[in-house]
């Protein structure tokens, strides 16, 4: 464990001279004191690493020194070939570039490492899209990806869920995230104080155009993966703009997780009443819209009864009447 950390520390200092002890501690997820001890251990092992004081200080390697720790281990070569999603690269218009990069990488590897990398491709395949849904790349995704690469601000027009209108925002697009086959763009709306971070579904972007001539200044402290981990659950909850009151049978409760949005499921279960005499449970379920609720709850059939809102209940009532007429004895042909 420590040996791997020492190697990583040496490579970090080589690739980013001037990193402070605090910065290295964050990267290595250790304490500042551990960084100081590790630097001393590297010096004793013959790696000329030193700490410098002052404005341009931090940890440096001796001028001209390069570590010999960059040779890939077979396991590292294997995992490197698993780092990309073919479907994501295709959506972004980068499949040709990725194929070329893999060929170049293969040419630089030792024969034993090349075999290890090819072996991982034969054993693992990463399939991001969800089941039972034909994946389709949003039309504006490649253009948005180019803006992300170039740090170019854009004017983004967005169709808001459950509403007929659209909104246009000036956005500094920081990154793209692929979640269960759906693309999201994360960026900053610079209008407010210190900017306002936003997440948009790319398939709801209806128009996109450059905003201004130059690039925006990217915040070097922004961590896309960290932001997504911290905000994904809250973003999912913001999409649930309506609430439905439901009465479910015992079987309906078992089947509810298959049709409910995960972001609203925990709250729904927490609101569940005690079973009535017939074993039915009443609860409040957050839903994206009545349209979505009608489609998803319809999968539960007679195991769910919508109590509110009345407009959603009326849709089920009308739908039930149509089904009764269709499947009733008098409807046989």
C-alpha positions in Angstrom: 0.0 0.0 0.0 2.7 2.5 1.0 4.9 1.5 -2.0 2.1 2.3 -4.4 1.6 5.6 -2.6 5.3 6.5 -2.9 5.3 5.7 -6.6 2.2 7.9 -7.1 3.8 10.7 -5.1 6.9 10.7 -7.2 4.9 10.7 -10.4 2.7 13.6 -9.1 5.8 15.7 -8.3 7.3 14.9 -11.7 4.2 15.8 -13.6 3.2 18.8 -11.5 6.3 20.4 -9.9 5.5 22.8 -7.1 2.7 20.9 -5.4 2.6 21.8 -1.7 2.4 19.2 1.1 -1.3 20.1 1.6 -2.0 19.6 -2.1 -0.2 16.3 -2.2 -2.1 15.2 1.0 -5.4 15.9 -0.8 -4.3 14.0 -3.9 -3.0 11.0 -1.9 -5.8 11.2 0.7 -3.3 11.2 3.6 -2.2 13.7 6.2 0.3 16.4 5.7 2.6 14.7 8.2 2.5 11.5 6.1 3.5 13.4 3.0 6.5 14.8 4.8 7.5 11.3 5.9 6.9 9.8 2.4 9.1 12.5 0.9 11.9 11.6 3.3 11.5 7.9 2.4 11.8 8.7 -1.3 15.0 10.7 -0.6 16.4 7.7 1.3 15.5 5.5 -1.7 17.5 7.7 -4.1 14.7 9.9 -5.5 16.0 13.5 -5.5 12.8 15.1 -4.2 13.0 18.3 -2.2 10.7 20.8 -0.6 11.3 24.5 -1.5 10.0 27.5 0.3 8.6 30.7 -1.1 6.1 31.8 -3.6 7.3 29.3 -6.2 7.9 26.6 -3.6 6.5 23.2 -3.1 7.9 19.8 -3.9 10.3 19.4 -6.9 12.6 16.8 -8.4 16.2 17.7 -9.0 16.6 19.5 -12.4 16.7 17.0 -15.3 15.7 14.1 -13.2 13.0 11.8 -14.5 11.7 8.8 -12.5 11.8 5.3 -14.0 8.5 4.4 -12.5 6.4 5.0 -15.6 6.5 1.4 -16.9 3.0 -0.1 -16.9 2.2 -3.1 -14.8 0.1 -5.7 -16.6 -2.9 -5.0 -14.4 -2.5 -1.2 -15.1 -2.5 -2.0 -18.9 -5.6 -4.1 -18.5 -7.6 -1.4 -16.6 -6.4 1.3 -19.0 -8.3 -0.4 -21.8 -11.4 -0.5 -19.7 -11.5 3.3 -19.1 -13.6 4.2 -22.0 -17.3 3.6 -23.0 -17.6 2.8 -26.7 -21.2 4.2 -26.9 -20.1 7.4 -25.1 -17.2 8.0 -27.5 -19.5 7.3 -30.4 -22.1 9.8 -29.1 -19.4 12.5 -28.7 -18.0 11.8 -32.2 -14.7 10.6 -30.8 -14.7 6.9 -31.8 -12.2 7.3 -34.6 -9.8 9.3 -32.3 -10.2 6.7 -29.6 -9.4 3.8 -32.0 -6.3 5.6 -33.2 -5.2 6.3 -29.6 -5.6 2.7 -28.7 -3.5 1.6 -31.7 -0.8 4.1 -30.8 -0.9 2.9 -27.2 -0.6 -0.7 -28.3 2.4 0.1 -30.4 4.2 1.5 -27.4 3.5 -1.4 -25.0 5.8 -4.4 -24.5 4.4 -7.6 -26.2 3.5 -9.0 -22.7 1.6 -5.8 -21.8 -0.1 -5.7 -25.2 -1.5 -9.2 -24.6 -2.7 -8.2 -21.1 -4.6 -5.2 -22.5 -6.2 -7.1 -25.4 -7.2 -9.8 -22.9 -9.2 -7.3 -20.8 -11.1 -6.2 -23.9 -12.1 -9.8 -24.6 -13.4 -10.3 -21.0 -15.2 -7.0 -20.2 -17.6 -4.7 -22.0 -19.1 -1.6 -20.5 -22.7 -1.0 -21.7 -23.9 2.3 -20.3 -27.5 2.6 -21.6 -30.4 1.2 -19.6 -32.4 -1.9 -20.7 -35.5 -1.7 -22.9 -34.6 1.7 -24.3 -32.9 2.3 -27.6 -30.1 4.7 -27.0 -29.9 7.8 -29.1 -27.4 10.6 -28.9 -28.9 14.0 -28.5 -28.6 16.0 -31.7 -26.7 18.9 -30.1 -24.3 16.7 -28.0 -21.3 16.8 -30.3 -21.6 20.6 -30.6 -21.9 20.9 -26.8 -18.9 18.6 -26.4 -16.8 20.9 -28.6 -17.8 23.8 -26.4 -16.7 21.8 -23.3 -13.3 21.0 -24.8 -12.7 24.6 -25.9 -14.0 26.2 -22.6 -16.4 28.2 -24.8 -19.5 29.8 -23.2 -22.8 29.1 -24.9 -26.3 30.3 -25.0 -28.4 27.3 -24.1 -32.1 27.0 -24.6 -33.7 24.3 -22.4 -37.2 22.7 -22.3 -38.2 22.5 -18.7 -39.8 19.2 -17.6 -43.6 19.3 -17.2 -43.9 22.7 -18.8 -44.5 23.9 -22.3 -42.1 26.9 -22.2 -38.3 27.0 -22.6 -35.6 29.1 -20.9 -32.4 30.4 -22.3 -29.3 30.6 -20.2 -25.7 31.8 -20.7 -23.7 28.8 -19.6 -20.0 28.1 -19.1 -20.1 24.3 -19.8 -17.6 22.6 -17.5 -18.3 18.9 -18.3 -20.5 16.2 -19.6 -21.8 13.2 -17.6 -23.4 10.0 -18.9 -25.8 8.5 -16.4 -27.8 5.3 -17.3 -27.8 6.2 -21.0 -28.8 9.9 -20.4 -26.3 12.7 -21.1 -26.1 15.7 -18.7 -24.1 18.9 -19.0 -22.7 20.6 -15.9 -21.8 24.2 -16.0 -21.9 27.6 -14.4 -24.4 30.4 -15.1 -22.1 33.4 -14.5 -24.8 36.0 -13.9 -25.0 35.7 -10.1 -22.3 36.2 -7.5 -19.5 33.6 -7.9 -21.7 32.0 -10.6 -24.5 29.5 -10.2 -23.8 25.8 -10.9 -26.5 24.0 -12.9 -27.1 20.6 -14.4 -29.2 20.1 -17.6 -30.3 17.0 -19.5 -28.7 17.4 -23.0 -31.8 15.8 -24.7 -33.8 18.7 -23.4 -31.5 21.3 -25.0 -33.4 22.7 -28.0 -31.0 25.3 -29.2 -27.3 26.1 -28.7 -25.1 28.9 -30.0 -21.7 30.4 -29.1 -21.8 33.3 -26.6 -18.9 35.7 -27.0 -15.7 35.4 -28.9 -13.3 34.0 -26.3 -13.0 31.2 -23.8 -14.1 31.4 -20.2 -11.6 31.1 -17.4 -12.1 27.6 -15.9 -12.1 27.3 -12.1 -9.1 25.0 -11.5 -10.6 23.8 -8.2 -13.8 22.4 -9.9 -13.9 18.6 -9.8 -16.6 17.2 -12.1 -16.7 13.7 -10.5 -16.9 15.2 -7.0 -19.6 17.7 -8.0 -21.7 14.9 -9.6 -21.3 12.7 -6.5 -22.4 15.5 -4.2 -25.2 16.9 -6.3 -26.7 14.0 -8.4 -29.2 12.9 -5.8 -30.4 16.5 -5.2 -30.7 17.1 -8.9 -32.8 14.0 -9.3 -35.1 15.2 -6.6 -35.5 18.6 -8.3 -37.0 16.8 -11.3 -39.8 15.4 -9.1 -42.2 18.4 -9.3 -45.5 16.7 -8.5 -46.9 14.4 -5.8 -49.4 11.6 -6.1 -51.3 10.0 -3.3 -51.6 6.3 -3.8 -53.3 3.3 -2.2 -51.4 0.1 -2.9 -52.1 -3.6 -2.3 -49.4 -5.7 -0.7 -48.3 -6.8 -4.2 -48.3 -3.2 -5.4 -45.9 -2.3 -2.6 -43.5 -5.1 -3.7 -43.7 -3.9 -7.3 -43.5 -0.1 -6.5 -39.7 0.1 -6.7 -39.8 -1.1 -10.3 -41.9 1.9 -11.4 -41.1 4.7 -9.0 -38.2 7.1 -9.5 -35.4 6.1 -7.0 -35.1 9.7 -5.9 -38.7 9.7 -4.6 -39.0 6.1 -3.4 -37.4 6.5 0.0 -39.7 9.4 0.9 -42.7 7.5 -0.3 -41.9 4.5 1.8 -41.3 6.7 4.8 -44.8 8.3 4.4 -46.6 4.9 4.1 -49.5 4.3 6.4 -50.2 1.2 8.3 -52.1 -1.4 6.2 -55.8 -1.2 6.4 -58.1 -4.2 6.8 -57.7 -5.2 3.2 -53.9 -4.9 3.6 -53.7 -1.8 1.4 -51.1 1.0 2.2 -51.6 4.7 1.5 -48.5 6.9 0.7 -47.3 10.0 -1.0 -45.1 9.5 -4.1 -43.0 12.3 -5.7 -43.3 12.2 -9.5 -41.8 14.1 -12.4 -45.2 15.0 -13.9 -48.7 13.6 -14.2 -47.8 12.3 -17.7 -44.9 10.3 -16.4 -46.9 9.1 -13.3 -49.7 7.9 -15.6 -47.3 5.9 -17.7 -45.3 4.4 -14.9 -48.1 3.7 -12.4 -50.2 2.1 -15.1 -47.8 -0.8 -15.0 -49.1 -1.7 -11.6 -52.6 -2.3 -12.9 -55.2 -2.9 -10.2 -52.5 -3.0 -7.5 -52.6 0.8 -7.3 -55.3 3.3 -6.8 -54.6 7.0 -7.4 -56.4 9.1 -4.7 -54.9 12.5 -5.7 -54.5 14.7 -7.6 -58.0 14.5 -9.0 -56.7 15.2 -12.5 -54.5 12.1 -12.4 -57.2 10.0 -10.9 -59.6 11.1 -13.7 -57.1 10.0 -16.3 -57.0 6.5 -14.7 -60.8 6.5 -14.5 -61.1 7.3 -18.2 -58.5 4.8 -19.1 -60.2 2.1 -17.1 -63.5 2.9 -18.8 -61.9 2.5 -22.2 -60.3 -0.9 -21.2 -63.7 -2.1 -19.8 -65.4 -1.3 -23.0 -62.6 -2.9 -25.0 -62.5 -6.1 -23.0 -66.1 -6.4 -21.9 -68.3 -9.2 -23.2 -70.2 -6.8 -25.5 -66.9 -5.8 -27.1 -66.1 -9.2 -28.5 -66.0 -9.5 -32.3 
